[in-house]
Amino acid sequence: MAPIAVGDVVPDGTISYFDENDQLQTVSVHAIAAGKKVILFGVPGAFTPTCSMKHVPGFIEKAEEMKSKGVDEIICFSVNDPFVMKAWGKTYPENKHVKFVADGSGEYTHLLGLELDLKEKGLGVRSRRFALLLDNLKVTVANVESGGEFTVSSAEDILKAL
């Protein structure tokens, strides 16, 4: 399957997260992104070094600026279960805008064509590192990394495109 690209409409699928009332929600991507400008950024794994120390902090730090440029939702996405994503999100007490969502089985990652096989490292099949800008479900920016790189999917890269 070819990776999601600029001009594509994101496929529908389900993701899970804990809401502000600590209730588990399983929702369709189309339900949370339709009619909105959304940043969906994916990481290979919660609590991993580059994801935890570089990728996520940039989006938390730049969230207000992104919101001021018309972004409605900022979603951090990973092939982890929702309990792990909830725990990871709590390690960023300064976070007010980034929603941590789970694709526990990797099914939505597969629909995006953004799988990363890390079985040799004992991590299974994960998500490639990426940042997508969606406008009413249509991909307007698709910054997808190769391998374990972190060169095109930062918050700064998305801000330049807004």
Residue frames as qw, qx, qy, qz and C-alpha x, y, z in Angstrom:
[[0.000, 0.888, 0.459, 0.000, 0.00, 0.00, 0.00],
 [0.387, 0.499, -0.034, 0.775, 1.35, 3.44, -0.94],
 [0.268, -0.337, -0.497, 0.753, 1.80, 5.87, 1.93],
 [0.085, 0.873, 0.452, -0.162, -0.77, 8.61, 2.38],
 [0.456, 0.074, 0.224, 0.858, 0.18, 11.65, 0.31],
 [0.110, 0.372, 0.094, -0.917, -0.75, 15.28, -0.32],
 [0.426, 0.104, -0.447, -0.780, -4.12, 15.47, -2.03],
 [0.384, -0.179, -0.904, -0.060, -5.40, 12.23, -0.51],
 [0.599, -0.524, 0.005, -0.606, -8.41, 12.09, 1.77],
 [0.109, -0.358, 0.861, -0.344, -7.43, 10.29, 4.97],
 [0.486, -0.196, -0.814, -0.252, -9.13, 6.91, 5.29],
 [0.607, -0.536, 0.113, -0.576, -11.67, 6.44, 8.01],
 [0.656, 0.021, -0.713, 0.247, -10.76, 4.17, 10.87],
 [0.587, -0.764, -0.194, -0.182, -10.96, 4.10, 14.63],
 [0.386, 0.391, -0.528, 0.648, -8.59, 5.39, 17.27],
 [0.612, -0.632, -0.475, 0.027, -8.87, 5.43, 21.05],
 [0.250, 0.399, -0.361, 0.805, -8.01, 7.91, 23.76],
 [0.318, -0.538, -0.664, 0.411, -8.96, 8.93, 27.28],
 [0.034, 0.777, 0.275, 0.565, -10.99, 12.13, 27.40],
 [0.023, 0.527, -0.358, 0.771, -10.78, 14.92, 29.97],
 [0.715, -0.406, 0.176, -0.541, -13.12, 12.93, 32.24],
 [0.204, -0.422, 0.882, -0.055, -10.80, 9.92, 32.09],
 [0.795, 0.261, 0.443, -0.320, -13.29, 7.97, 30.00],
 [0.398, -0.147, 0.749, 0.509, -12.05, 5.73, 27.20],
 [0.546, 0.634, 0.092, -0.541, -13.31, 6.95, 23.85],
 [0.476, 0.002, 0.735, 0.483, -13.10, 5.03, 20.59],
 [0.367, 0.744, 0.169, -0.532, -13.93, 7.30, 17.68],
 [0.740, 0.478, 0.336, 0.333, -13.66, 7.42, 13.93],
 [0.435, -0.199, 0.160, 0.864, -10.93, 9.61, 12.50],
 [0.049, 0.461, 0.499, 0.732, -13.47, 11.18, 10.17],
 [0.371, -0.783, -0.495, -0.062, -15.69, 12.10, 13.15],
 [0.491, -0.703, -0.108, 0.503, -12.92, 14.04, 14.87],
 [0.388, -0.269, 0.346, 0.811, -11.34, 15.60, 11.76],
 [0.244, 0.586, 0.638, 0.437, -14.23, 16.39, 9.40],
 [0.014, -0.912, -0.285, -0.294, -14.65, 20.11, 8.84],
 [0.500, -0.837, 0.118, 0.190, -11.50, 20.91, 10.83],
 [0.465, 0.714, -0.479, 0.210, -7.86, 21.72, 10.33],
 [0.875, -0.456, 0.153, -0.051, -5.99, 18.94, 12.14],
 [0.231, 0.660, -0.712, 0.065, -2.36, 18.06, 12.70],
 [0.975, -0.183, 0.063, -0.108, -1.92, 14.31, 13.03],
 [0.239, 0.711, -0.655, 0.095, 1.64, 13.44, 13.96],
 [0.977, -0.125, -0.140, -0.101, 2.77, 9.88, 14.40],
 [0.120, -0.722, 0.664, -0.154, 5.60, 8.42, 16.39],
 [0.568, 0.200, -0.796, -0.058, 7.10, 4.91, 16.52],
 [0.621, -0.346, -0.688, 0.143, 6.44, 4.51, 20.23],
 [0.421, -0.854, -0.036, -0.303, 5.44, 6.13, 23.49],
 [0.666, -0.704, 0.227, 0.099, 8.27, 6.74, 25.95],
 [0.842, 0.206, 0.140, 0.479, 10.95, 6.25, 23.28],
 [0.473, -0.414, -0.026, 0.777, 13.85, 8.74, 23.31],
 [0.141, 0.097, 0.369, 0.913, 13.37, 10.81, 20.13],
 [0.253, -0.597, -0.636, -0.418, 9.59, 10.76, 20.47],
 [0.502, -0.708, -0.448, 0.214, 9.62, 11.78, 24.14],
 [0.470, -0.542, -0.032, 0.697, 12.45, 14.31, 24.14],
 [0.161, -0.186, 0.388, 0.888, 12.17, 15.93, 20.71],
 [0.072, -0.325, -0.722, -0.607, 9.03, 15.20, 18.68],
 [0.299, -0.695, -0.654, -0.017, 6.23, 15.59, 21.26],
 [0.335, -0.588, -0.253, 0.691, 7.75, 18.53, 23.19],
 [0.145, -0.043, 0.363, 0.919, 7.95, 20.58, 20.00],
 [0.213, -0.480, -0.661, -0.535, 4.23, 20.19, 19.34],
 [0.406, -0.688, -0.536, 0.273, 3.37, 21.01, 22.96],
 [0.339, -0.433, -0.034, 0.835, 5.59, 24.12, 22.89],
 [0.008, -0.056, 0.438, 0.897, 4.22, 25.32, 19.53],
 [0.046, 0.495, 0.868, 0.024, 0.55, 24.39, 20.10],
 [0.047, 0.751, 0.345, -0.561, -0.64, 27.93, 20.87],
 [0.017, 0.498, -0.430, -0.752, 1.08, 29.25, 17.75],
 [0.022, 0.106, 0.902, 0.417, -0.49, 26.48, 15.65],
 [0.051, 0.635, 0.737, -0.226, -3.92, 27.20, 17.12],
 [0.037, 0.704, 0.066, -0.706, -3.47, 30.89, 16.28],
 [0.092, 0.346, -0.635, -0.684, -2.94, 29.84, 12.65],
 [0.682, 0.098, -0.215, -0.692, -6.28, 28.05, 12.49],
 [0.397, 0.105, -0.912, 0.019, -5.42, 24.54, 13.71],
 [0.682, -0.420, -0.096, -0.591, -8.37, 22.99, 15.54],
 [0.926, -0.343, 0.134, -0.078, -6.82, 19.74, 16.78],
 [0.237, 0.663, -0.707, 0.068, -3.27, 18.48, 17.40],
 [0.952, -0.170, 0.087, -0.239, -3.16, 14.72, 17.69],
 [0.034, -0.579, 0.815, 0.003, -0.19, 12.57, 18.70],
 [0.918, 0.138, -0.087, -0.361, -0.65, 9.11, 17.27],
 [0.014, 0.529, -0.848, 0.028, 1.14, 5.83, 18.00],
 [0.789, -0.047, -0.573, -0.216, 0.77, 2.06, 17.79],
 [0.104, 0.117, -0.784, 0.600, 0.40, 1.68, 21.54],
 [0.242, -0.564, -0.789, -0.046, -2.64, 0.91, 23.65],
 [0.127, -0.798, -0.192, -0.556, -4.74, 3.79, 25.03],
 [0.696, -0.697, -0.123, 0.121, -3.55, 3.16, 28.59],
 [0.697, -0.115, 0.108, 0.700, 0.08, 3.65, 27.54],
 [0.235, 0.540, 0.257, 0.766, -0.81, 6.77, 25.56],
 [0.417, -0.837, -0.234, -0.266, -2.70, 8.17, 28.57],
 [0.746, -0.548, -0.019, 0.378, 0.27, 7.52, 30.87],
 [0.583, 0.141, 0.194, 0.776, 2.67, 9.05, 28.35],
 [0.020, 0.736, 0.291, 0.611, 0.49, 12.14, 27.96],
 [0.555, -0.812, -0.181, -0.026, 0.54, 12.65, 31.73],
 [0.731, -0.248, 0.012, 0.636, 4.33, 13.00, 31.64],
 [0.251, 0.307, 0.201, 0.896, 3.77, 16.41, 29.98],
 [0.124, -0.622, -0.629, 0.450, 1.94, 18.40, 32.68],
 [0.007, -0.458, 0.079, 0.885, 2.35, 21.60, 30.65],
 [0.033, 0.155, 0.794, 0.587, 0.34, 20.11, 27.75],
 [0.351, 0.365, 0.416, -0.755, -2.98, 21.82, 27.08],
 [0.565, 0.516, -0.129, -0.631, -3.65, 21.05, 23.42],
 [0.345, 0.357, -0.826, -0.268, -2.03, 17.82, 22.20],
 [0.871, -0.112, 0.183, -0.443, -4.36, 14.79, 22.32],
 [0.087, -0.418, 0.901, 0.073, -2.60, 11.43, 22.77],
 [0.846, 0.162, 0.040, -0.506, -4.41, 8.74, 20.77],
 [0.464, -0.311, 0.827, 0.065, -3.84, 5.04, 20.31],
 [0.754, 0.345, -0.382, -0.409, -3.89, 2.72, 17.34],
 [0.652, -0.459, 0.574, -0.186, -3.40, -0.34, 19.52],
 [0.852, 0.111, 0.505, 0.084, -3.44, -2.96, 16.78],
 [0.263, -0.379, 0.508, 0.728, -1.85, -0.82, 14.07],
 [0.440, 0.526, 0.714, 0.140, -4.91, -1.09, 11.83],
 [0.210, 0.945, 0.166, -0.186, -5.18, 2.64, 11.17],
 [0.264, -0.682, 0.517, 0.446, -1.43, 2.87, 10.60],
 [0.473, 0.087, 0.802, 0.354, -1.87, 0.19, 7.94],
 [0.357, 0.782, 0.511, 0.000, -4.69, 2.18, 6.30],
 [0.012, 0.945, -0.139, -0.295, -2.33, 5.17, 6.12],
 [0.850, 0.451, -0.121, 0.244, 0.40, 3.01, 4.59],
 [0.047, 0.830, -0.396, 0.391, 2.81, 4.20, 7.26],
 [0.927, -0.375, 0.006, 0.011, 3.91, 0.99, 8.96],
 [0.167, 0.749, -0.616, 0.178, 7.46, 0.61, 10.22],
 [0.944, -0.110, -0.312, -0.013, 8.68, -2.93, 10.83],
 [0.063, -0.726, 0.563, -0.390, 10.76, -2.91, 14.01],
 [0.959, -0.208, -0.106, -0.161, 10.46, -6.63, 14.76],
 [0.757, 0.289, -0.388, 0.440, 14.24, -7.09, 14.67],
 [0.086, 0.436, -0.429, 0.787, 14.48, -4.59, 17.53],
 [0.190, -0.264, -0.877, 0.354, 11.75, -6.38, 19.49],
 [0.177, 0.261, 0.260, -0.913, 9.19, -3.62, 18.95],
 [0.454, 0.488, 0.741, -0.082, 6.88, -5.25, 16.39],
 [0.268, 0.490, 0.472, 0.683, 5.21, -3.26, 13.66],
 [0.164, -0.591, -0.341, 0.712, 4.90, 0.40, 14.57],
 [0.349, 0.899, 0.263, -0.028, 4.10, 3.67, 12.88],
 [0.572, 0.321, 0.031, 0.754, 6.65, 5.59, 10.88],
 [0.195, -0.538, -0.258, 0.778, 7.41, 9.04, 12.24],
 [0.198, 0.466, 0.542, 0.671, 5.27, 11.56, 10.38],
 [0.081, 0.462, 0.364, -0.804, 3.32, 14.80, 10.53],
 [0.146, 0.463, 0.708, 0.512, 0.21, 15.33, 8.42],
 [0.174, 0.255, 0.209, -0.928, -1.77, 18.52, 8.07],
 [0.108, 0.436, 0.866, 0.220, -5.40, 17.78, 7.26],
 [0.231, 0.155, 0.056, -0.959, -7.95, 20.28, 6.07],
 [0.752, 0.158, 0.138, -0.624, -11.46, 18.78, 6.18],
 [0.906, -0.039, 0.422, -0.027, -9.94, 15.27, 5.88],
 [0.745, 0.638, -0.048, 0.189, -7.74, 16.17, 2.89],
 [0.741, -0.370, 0.077, 0.555, -3.97, 15.92, 3.32],
 [0.283, 0.957, -0.014, 0.063, -2.36, 19.29, 2.56],
 [0.074, 0.749, -0.642, 0.147, 1.06, 18.46, 4.05],
 [0.989, -0.135, -0.052, -0.037, 2.58, 14.97, 4.38],
 [0.101, 0.757, -0.614, 0.202, 5.96, 15.00, 6.10],
 [0.981, -0.164, 0.007, -0.102, 6.94, 11.35, 6.42],
 [0.242, -0.749, 0.614, 0.059, 10.30, 10.22, 7.75],
 [0.779, 0.321, -0.536, -0.045, 12.49, 7.44, 6.45],
 [0.651, 0.027, -0.658, 0.378, 13.53, 4.78, 8.96],
 [0.506, -0.599, -0.476, 0.398, 14.28, 6.27, 12.35],
 [0.323, 0.251, 0.041, 0.911, 15.03, 9.78, 11.12],
 [0.106, -0.806, -0.474, 0.339, 13.65, 13.01, 12.58],
 [0.361, -0.124, 0.279, 0.881, 14.28, 15.56, 9.85],
 [0.097, -0.222, -0.466, -0.851, 10.94, 16.66, 8.29],
 [0.424, -0.525, -0.691, -0.260, 8.12, 15.97, 10.78],
 [0.301, -0.202, -0.516, 0.776, 8.79, 18.47, 13.58],
 [0.022, 0.797, 0.503, -0.332, 6.42, 21.11, 14.87],
 [0.102, -0.634, 0.226, 0.732, 8.63, 23.72, 13.21],
 [0.138, -0.006, 0.788, 0.600, 8.25, 21.97, 9.85],
 [0.040, 0.625, 0.774, 0.091, 4.46, 22.04, 10.16],
 [0.087, -0.786, -0.246, 0.560, 4.47, 25.67, 11.29],
 [0.146, -0.363, 0.474, 0.789, 6.35, 26.64, 8.15],
 [0.033, 0.242, 0.837, 0.489, 3.55, 25.07, 6.10],
 [0.006, -0.667, -0.687, 0.288, 0.70, 26.83, 7.94]]
